[in-house]
Amino acid sequence: MSLSWVWPQRLRLGLPLGLGMLAALGLAPFFLWYLTLAALALLVPLFLAAPTRRASALIGWIFGLGYFGFGLVWIVEPFLVDVARHGWMAPFALAFLAGGLALFWAAAFWIAAVPRQSAFWRVGLLICTWTLAEFARAYVLTGFPWAGFAQVWANSPAAMLLAWIGPQGMGVATLAVGLSAGLAVARVRLARPVFAAVAGVFVAAIAAAVAGAPDVSNTGKTVRVVQPNAPQQQKWDPDMMPVFFDRLIGFTGQSPRPDLIVWPETAVPTLLEWAGPAFEAIAAAANGTPVALGIQRREGSRSYNSLVYLDGAGQVAAIYDKHHLVPFGEYFPGGDLAAGLGLRGFAARDGDGYSAGPGPQVVDFGAMGRALPLICYEAVFPQDVTGTPQRPEFLLQVTNDAWFGRYIGPYQHLAQARMRAIEQGLPLVRAANTGVSAVIDPLGRTIASLPLGEAGFVDAALAAPLPPTVYSRTGDLPVLLAIVALGFGVATQRRK
């Protein structure tokens, strides 16, 4: 194993970079989970061969750079909406995001690389520290759990385990299988039976979860999701806004009548305070059917990204304000604090960016039941969905995935929305500006959908909620406690 450190410098650094990119092929839209496992396995000999902790941390960082750099390449898309003004920022945004997220993994590799310890001990500790790094990535500084290892299973039967152990638990399982296979690749003594045992438990757990999945029934209610397909370059063009609004009105007025109509994020091209005429047109087209739609609103000097529920008469029956905002995209972190120091240009309270709503909120949608609204990337945070004051009967996501481009980003966002449905045992209704709009059942299966980049609507029966899942009751805490206990156990073994 030490021979890897006499290779040329470029080859030593290029190998973990390539393995990271290979691992990212497990994410949507590829879902090649076996390549993620293979990349993790091939990474182990490099980790074990690193002569110092600094070298181990470098391996972890470069692996993360390749993984996030390829898996999150869609992050450049918002900067290409106006290439002349913002295009130069795109490579810097990708480099800083990938490099910054990879620092979490570098720290995990540094901690696990204890000198002169057995390979089993170091790899076992790496599973613990890597998992804790993923917890930190999901929670610290508002969190960004996008591209977590659990997402490679979103299109496979293994996704059923999300209802039991959640995404962090699935991340532990992925690391355990991949890294234990790496011990066999590194020809560590007794590695093969250990890998066989770990893989066997994982496969048996998947089989049990699939076999034990409950039957899904329907509520008898029909929901319509409407997709105007407004490219981001044209969405706020004064000449095009009426075109997209007319599309929404036309799709809303189609027969037969559903029980609920859902428009995407910021679908109404005016502020809530001035939306009276627009709401009259919507009510006329809906003809008594309630409508949920995305709109912006102002309250004093503050702005909010909101969802409004219009009852059958076209009156505003409920408002939900997005609470988990995108740092640097929807607000400037610390902007209100900076305003106190005289730097008022970044403060949400002074009209710059959005202000956050009070938190997750279950909204009464009348005959449709209680819904948990999720605006855009709020759906990537399982802790927010689990942390509601009461259990909803369905999840409702409105989003504008035009920001994410037409290739990788929208499909990754959809995969994470499907994961939330499985974790909670709840159906999910998803209206996306340019797609993919979908109606999803509590087992994460797509009942009906609209393709990316097409205008239209689709009607589908809304599935009934399943009984609360184990994960919906416990959240991430059991996995966190278990991985901390395992880490202490490994440390105790080291002392022995």
Secondary structure, 3 states (H helix, E strand, C coil): CHHHHHCCHHHHHHHHHHHHHHHHCCCCCCCCHHHHHHHHHHHHHHHHHCCCHHHHHHHHHHHHHHHHHHHCHHHHHHHHCCHHHHHHHHHHHHHHHHHHHHHHHHHHHHHHCCCCCCHHHHHHHHHHHHHHHHHHHHHHHHCCCCCCHHHHHCCCHHHHHHHHHHHHHHHHHHHHHHHHHHHHHCCCCCHHHHHHHHHHHHHHHHHHHHHCCCCCCEEEEEEEEEECCCCHHHHCCCCCHHHHHHHHHHHHCCCCCCCEEECCCCCCCCEHHHCHHHHHHHHHHHCCCCEEEEEEEEECCEEEEEEEEECCCCCEEEEEECCCCCECCCECCCHHHHHHCCCHHHCHHHCCCCCCCCCCCCEECHHHCEEEEEEHHHHHCHHHHHCCCCCCCEEEEEECHHHHCCCHHHHHHHHHHHHHHHHHCCCEEEEECCCCEEEECCCCCEEEEECCCCCEEEEEEEECCCCCCHHHHHCCHHHHHHHHHHHHHHHHHHHC
